[in-house]
Amino acid sequence: MSDSIQAEIAALPVPGCDISLTHAQVRVRAAESGTEVAVSLLCGFPVEGLRSALESAVAAKLASLGRSLRSFELSQRITSHAVQPGLSPLPSVRNIIAIGSGKGGVGKSTTAVNLALALAADGARVGVLDADVYGPSVPMMLGLTGRPDSPDGKTIEPMRAHGVEAMSIGLLVEQDTPMIWRGPMATSALTQLLNETRWGGADGEGLDYLIVDLPPGTGDIQLTLAQKIPVAGAVIVTTPQDVATLDAKKALKMFEKVQVPVLGLVENMAVHVCSNCGHAEHVFGEGGGTRMAAQYGVPLLGSLPLELAIREQGDAGVPVVVAAPDSAAAQAYRHTARALASVLAQRPRVTPSISASLL
């Protein structure tokens, strides 16, 4: 009977996602004792913020089967997932996730930073690499100032803010210094920032996810990342309007051609809700991300709002996921991050890694 109960529990969705526990590769164990059931879940994505919702869903399912929940154990083991052929994951970073867009002005950097903070809030070890060497914005968004340390003169300690590690060319040069570099210099700077940063801290645990905020477009830096940097997956950020999805499609096809899996799309600035009257308006059109996801057979990971507070809090160096964690905007980012991590958990794994119990 335990097998049938396990199957019923495994069919439950990951809270806030259209993905079942089975499809998210969650290991489900159920042990019966009379009408009581002890349940254990081992997830390949961060689950710290999901305990209450998962426990309630499991208890409700058992009640519908005439059983009661005796005990509930939830743990995570985030492993490295497959990267491009011929490359291997970095020793200190289990999964590199590229955040790209076909054009500028779609809120890609804001999305990347808030997704990183959302993953960290759910219990993951996360870093952010600002790969836009011409227009670095991650330091401002994370409220970082000063220069990073170099304990040995060869490698760099990442700076830390709001529970995540970060590195950017903007931390190594003066704020108003333009990067007048040709493509090879820019790509060399990116690989140095990645390989010479001491990701993962002194405890040697490493990072579960390194979010790479790419510059817009499909140029030299994107190709360098696709050909030389082991990427577990890419996320495309777009707005609903047709001109944005047209360029986003080019970014998606580029990643496909270089064998970087596209984990999904994020539709940013999907709807604006007036703070005075509550009227909802689709300023940049409606449904563009949904149509593009359906056309290319990739998940729509989430739709994010157009909201003044998101911009204000990012400019202040305290992004909305940290500044207002219970707000609708922060919850939209957290749901999107969970969908992203759940989709990545379905990808082929490389080797088992650190297990963090959240009992």
N, C-alpha and C positions, 0 to 999 in steps of 0.2 A: 504493500500500500504506500510505502514511503516514496517509491518511484513516481507514482501518479501524483502525489502531493508535490514532489519536487518539480514535476512538469508543469503543474498549475502555477506554482510560484514563479518558475522561470519564464512563464508567459506574461508576467506583469511587466508594465513599461518602466523604463528608467524615469523617475519623476521629472516632469517637465519636458520629456523628449518623446518622439514617436518611434522609439527603439525599445524592443523588449529586452529583458535581462538575458535571454538566450542569445539574441543577435549581438548584444554587447559583450558576449563571451564571459558573462558572470557565472562563476561556479556556485551552484546551489546544492546545499546539503540539508536534508530534513530527517530527523530521527523521531519516531513516534514512541510514546509511552502512554498507553491507553488512549484517551482523547486529547492528550497534550502533545505538542510538537516542538522540538528544539530545532531552530533554523540557523544556518550559517551561510553567509554570502561572502565570496571573495571576488572583488572587482578589479578590473585592470585600468581603472580611472579613479580620480580623487572623489571621495565620498563623504567627507567630513560634514558637509552641509545637507546631506541626504538622509542621515540616519533616521530622523523622526518620520519623514515621509515614507521611507522604505519599510520601517517597522510597522507603521499604521496600515500600509497596503498589504503587507504579509498577514497581519492579524485579521484584517477584514476578509482576505481570501480564505484563511483557515476557518473563520467563523462561517463562511458560506458553505464550507465542506463539513460542518459539524465538529470542528476541532478548535482548540484554543492554543495560543502561543505560550509555550513554557519559557523559552529563552530565545534571545536574538543576538547573533554575533555578526558584526560587519567589519571587514578588513579590506585593505587595498594592496595590490602589488602591481606597480606601474613598471612595465618592462620596455625595452627597446623594440621598436617595430622596423620592418624592412625599409631600406632606403634604395637609392638608385643602384642599378647593377654596377659592380666594380668598386663600390664605396662601402665603408663600414661606419656605424655610429661612433661618435666621439666617446672616449673613455669616461669623460666627466659629464656628458649630456646624453640622456637616454633617447630623447626625441626632439628634433628640431622641426618647428612648424613655421613655415613662411606665410606671412600675411601680405598679399599683393593686391594690386588693382590695375586696371587698364589705363586709368587717367587719374590726375590729381583732383583734389577738392571733394572727395567722397567720404572723408573722415576715416581714412585707413589707419593713421597713427593713433587716433583716439580709440578706435576699435581695438587695435593691437594691445595698447596699454591696459584698457579695461578688461579685455579677455585674460591677459596675464594675471591681473589682480584677482579676477574671479576664480581662476584655477587655483591660485594660492589660497584664497579664502576657503576653498573646498579641501585643502589639505595637501596640495602638491608643492614640490620645490620648483620654483619657476624663475627664469631669467628673461630679460628683454635685451635684444641686440638691435640697436638703431642702425640699419644698413643704408639709410639715406644720408650719405656723406656730404651731399650738396646742401641739404636742408634739414639738419637734425632737429627734431622737436621733442624727442623722448625726455631729455634732461628737464626741460621746462614742465612737461606734463607730470613728471614724477617729483618735481620740486628739488632737483639735484643741483648743487653748486660745488665749486672747488674742483680739485684734480684728484683722480684716483691714485692710490699708492702703488709703487712697484718695489716689493720687498727684496728682489734679487737683481733689479736693473734689467731684467729680460722679459718678465711677465708682469701682468697688471692685475691688481685686485679689483673686481667689479665693485661699483658703488651699490648701496642698498637703500631702498625706500619702500615703505608700506609692505614689507615682507617679501619683496622680490629683488633680485640682483639686476643690475643694468650696466650696459656699456654703450658708449656713443662717441663718435668723433667730436661731438659737441662738448664733451668733457675734457678733451685734450687740446683744444684751441680756444682762442678768445671768441666770445659770443658773436662779435661783429666781423670775424675774419671769414672772407669768402673762400670756398674750396675751388680754386681755379685749376682743376685737374682734368687731364684727358682720361679716357676710359681705363687704360691699364693701371694708372695710379689709383683710381677710385676702387677698382676691384682688388688691388693689392692691399689697400687700406682695410677693406672688408675682411679679407682672409686673415690679416694680422689681428684685427679686433676679435675675430672669432677664436683663432688658435692660440693667441698669446694672453687671453684673459683666463684667470684662474676660477673657472666656473665651479660652483658646487660647494664652496666653502672649505675651511680647513679640516672639517671632520671627514672629508673624503666621501660623503654620501652622493655627491653629484646632483645634477638637476634632473627632474622628471621631464620638464618641458623647457625649451628655449624658444621664445617667440621672436621671430626675426621680422622686424618692420621694414619692408622693402620700399625703395622709392617707386613712384608710379611708373607705369609703362612696361616695356619688354626689351630693355637695353642690356648693356654690358654686365651690370651688376646682377640682373636676374639670370643671365646665362652663366655667369660665374657660380652663382649659388646652385644652379641646377646641375652643373657639370663637375664641380669640385667639392661641394659641401654636402654631407650626407643629410638629406631632408626626408623626414618621415611622411610629410604631407604638406599641402598648401591650402590656404583658404583665400577665396576671392571676395573682396569687399566691393559692393556696388551700391548705387542708389537706384530707385525704381525707374527713373526716366530712361527712355530708349537710348539717348546718346551715351549714357553711362554704361548700360548693359552691352552696347555695341563694342565698347572698348574692353569691358570686362571679359567678353567672349574671347578676345585676342589673348588676354592673359591666361585664361583657362586653357586654350589650345596650345599655348607655349609650354605650359607645364606638362600637358599630356605628351607633347612631342619629345620632351627630354625625360620622360618616364618618372616624373614626380607626381604621385597620386594627388588628385584634388579631393580634399575631404569634404568640401561643400562651399556654399555661398553664404555670405552675410549681407542682408539688405539693410543698409544704413539709411537714416533719415526717412524711414518709411511713412511715418505719420506725425503730424504736429497737433498736440492738444493744447488749446488756448488755456493759459493759466488763470484767466479771468472768468471765462464763461464755460469752459470745458468742451467747446466745439472742436471736433476732430477734423483735420483737413490734410489731404495728401498733396503736399506742396510740390513734390517732385514726381507726381503720378502714382499709379497704384498697380501692384502686381508684376512689375518688371522682373524682380528677383525670382518670383514663383514660376513665371513663364520660362526664364532662362534655365532654372534648375530642372524643370521638366524636359526642356529641349535637349539638355546635355546629360540627363540621367544622373545628376549629383544632388545630394541633399541640400535643402534650404535650411541652414543651421539656425537661423533666427532673423527676426525683423526688429530693428532697433529704432527708437524714436528720434525725432528732431526736437531737441529740448534745450532751452537756454541754459539751464543749470549744468548740462553736460559740458558745454563750452566754457562756462565760467569756472567750474571746478577744475577742468583740465588746465586752463590758464593759470589757476592759483596753485597748481602743483599737487592737488589732492583730488584725483579723479573720482567720478561719481560712485563707483563701486566701493570706495573707501569713505568718501565724504557723506554719502547718504545710502548706506547699504540696504535699507528697507524700502527705498523708493522704487517706483515702477521701472524707472530707467535702469537702476542697478540690477533689479531682478531680471530684466530682459538680457543684460549682459551675462548674468550668471546662468540663465537657461541656455543661452547660446554657447557658452564655454562648456557646459555639461554635454550638450549635443556634440560639440567638437571632440571632446575627450572620449565620448561613447563611440563615435564613428572611428576614431583612431584605434580604439581598443579592438575593433573587428579586423584590423589589418594583420597580416602575418607577423609573428614575433621573431625576434632574433635570439635573445637569451633571457632567462629569468633574471630579475634584479631584486632591489631592496623591497622588503615587505614591511609595511607600516600598519600596525594593528590599531584600529579605532574602536576599542571596546567600551 
